[in-house]
Amino acid sequence: ACHPRQHARDEAEARRRGIHPAAFELDAAVEIGGRRLRRMDCLSCHSVHGGRPDTPLLREESRDGRLCAACHEGYTALAGSAHDLQRRVPETRNRLGQTPRRAGLCGSCHSLHRGEAGAPALHAWKRHPYRGDEAALPRDTLCLDCHRREGVAATAVVGHFSHPWRDLILRSDPAVMPLLDAKGKPAPFGRIACITCHEPHARSDAEGHRASPFARQGLLRTQRLRGSLCVDCHGREAPRKYLFFHRSDTRDRVDYLQ
């Protein structure tokens, strides 16, 4: 009644409004603020009379990622990684005018209730048209929006990222190195995208072990390529192709397709 902007009848409407979906059953129970919950609604995260001080009446502190981690397990591994904006670019501000310190670990990039209509992943940064030289998948433009010369990640510009896909059948385990299908969703068959090799939230690597410091800073899903689609095509060259994928001197087209 008081917060109509935050109301949505279903997930599709929530995405259109740029807000976090609510009023749905969880796959498994989670604990938030000492309460075990199976249903997500407004009062899952907020407590009208018992919210924590200096928060929007939240049951748990949010700036350290603790509240989000109740459902998005493992994502607090982002802290200290290359995507921890509090450490990397503390002076920047997102679309809402918030510094990483004010917005917090997750809120630096995501806005649960004030996202732009239709923006992916509740994105909290102003989007810019992609103007790079290589053809980019729609999902990849979210990464390239920061990893450009004028972006927040200007010290890590990604100039080379595309991978051949025509006349190829690429197959991979979505839980290890997900490919994107025609709708931009992770799938066993599809095209190589940024999230195929990188986990933007710096979780443990694909085999269940803590990623090495190098992999964590590079946000790599894994450095263990045995049995991966990379090895299927590139054999012994796979580690070099994988670790230096964005370097122009490793992307000679003739060698690349051997």
N, C-alpha and C positions, 0 to 999 in steps of 0.2 A: 504493500500500500504506500509506503514512504519511499521505497527504492525501486521504482518501476523500470529504471534503466538496467537493473540487474536481474530482471525476471525474463525467463524464457521457458516456453512450454516443452521444448525438447532439445536434443543436442544440435540439430540442424539450425534452429533459431538462435541458440547460444553462439554458434560459430558466426552467424550473420551479424550478431550484435557485438562480437568481440568480448564475450564474457565466459567465465568458466562454467561448464554445464553443472546442473544440480538436479535434485529430484530423480535419482536413479540408484539402483541396487549395485553394490560393489561385488566384484568376483570373490573377494575374501575380506574378512573383517580386519579393520585397522584400529589402532589406538591413537586418539587425539585428546590431549589434555586429560589423560586418565580415564577417558570413556572409550569403550570398545564399540565400534560402529560397523554396521553392514549397509547403511544407506547414506548417500551423500545429499545433504541439503544445506541451507544457510547456517543452521545451528551446529553443523558438524565442525565448522571452523570458528564460528563466532559464538560468544556468550554474552547476551544482552546485559547481564548483571555481574558476570564474573570474568570478564575479559582481562587479559594482562595489561598492566600500565604501559602507556606510550605505544599502544597498538590500536588498530581499529576493532577493539573489543574481541581480540583473537584469543582462542583457548591456548595456543602455543605461540612462542616467539617465532617470527617469520624471517627476520633479517639474516639469520644464520642458516636458513633453509630447513630448519627443523620441522616446521609445519608442513611444508610441501613433501618432505621426505616420508611422512606418515603413509602417503599413497605412492609417491614416486620414489620407491626404494632405491637407495644407492646413489642418488643424484647429488648428495652433499659431497661426494668425492670431487665435485667441481672446485671446492675450496682449495686454493693454492695452485690450481692448474692454469693453463694458458687462457682459459675463459673466465677466470676469477677477475672481474673488472675492478673490484675493490683494490686489488694488488697491482694490476697491469695499467689501468687508465683511470685512476681515482678522480681525475678532474673532469671527466666527461659527464654529460647529462643525457638522459633518454628523452623520448618524446614528451614525457610528462614533466620535464624539468628537474628530474631527480638525479642526484649523483649516485654512484654505486653504493656508497656508504649509507645514504639515506634509503635507497630502494632495497638494498640487501642482496644476498647472493643470487636469489632467483628473480627478484623484482627488478634487477638491473635490465633484464632482457624481456621479462614477461609481465603483463598486467592482467590480473585475474578479472578485474571489473571495468577496466577502462581501455581495453584494446580497440583498435580500429575495426570497423565493420568488415568482416571477411578476411582480415589479416591472419596469416597462419600462426599457429602456436601462441596465440595471445601476445603477439609481438609488441614490444614497448618502444621500438625505435622507428623513426621516420624512414619509410621506404624510399628508395631512389630507383629510377629506371636503369636496368642493366645495359651498359654500353661497351662491353668487352668485345674482343675480337673473336673468341671462340663461342660456338653455340652452347647455351646453358639450359639445363633443365629448370623448370619453374621452381622446384624445391631447392636447387643449388643457388638460385639468386638470393635466397635468404642469407646464405653464408657469404656470397660475393658482395653483398651490400655493405658488409664491414671490411672484408678483405679486398679493398680497392685503395687506390692512392689517396682518395679523399675520405676514406672511411675510418672508423674507430680503430681498425686493425691495419693502419697504413704501414706499420713496420713489418707486416706479414702479408704483403700483397700476393694474391694467387693469380698468376697470369696464364698458366697452363694447367688444365684440369680435365679436358674432354677425353673420352676414350672411344675408340671405334665400336660401333654396335650394329651397323648394317651388315647383313650376310653373316652374322654371328649368332649363335645360341649360347647365351651366358646363363649359367645356373649356379646358385649358391644357397647355402643354408641361411635363411633370414635371421636366425639367432646369432650367426657368426659374422657374416658379411652380407647384409641385405642389399638386394638389387631393387630398383624401382620399376613398377609396371607402368602401363600406359596412363593410369590414373594418378601416378606419383606416389603409390603406396608400396611399402616393403613387400617383396614377393620372392619366390624361389627363382623365377625367370624374369629377366628384364635388363635394364641398363645400369651401368656403374654410375653412381652419384657420389656426392661428398660423404653422405652417411654410410656408404658401403665400407669405406676404410676408416672413417672418423666417428667417434662418439662424442658429440658436442658437450656432454655432461661429465666426461672424464671418468666413467665407471671402470671397474676392473675389466681386464681383457676378456676376449671371447671364450677362453678355455677355463675361466673361473679363477685364475690366479691374479694377484695384484699386478697391474701393469708396471713395467720398468719406468724409472724416471723419464727416460727418453720418450717412451710411448705416451706417458701421461702428459708431458708438456706438448707433444704433438697431437694429443687427443686421439691417438691411434686405437682402434678396437683391439688389435693384437699384433704381435710381431712373430707369432708362430704361424707360418704360412703353409705348413704341411697339410695336404688335402684340400687346399683352397682353390678357388677358380683361378687365382693368379698362377699357381703352379701348373694347372691344367694346360694353360697356353704357353707360359714362359719358361717352365722348367727351372733350371738352375739360375736363370736370370731373374726369377721372380722377386727375390729379396731386394735386388738393386732397383728393379722397376717399381716396387712397392714403396721403399723408403725414399726414393728420389723421384717420385711420380711427377712432381710439379716443376722439375728442372728441365729446361729445354734440351740440354745435352744428353738426356736419357730417353728422349722421345723421338728419335729418328724413326720415321714411319716404316722403313723396310725392316729394320731390326725388330721393331715393336710388334710386328705381326708374325714373326717367325715362330 
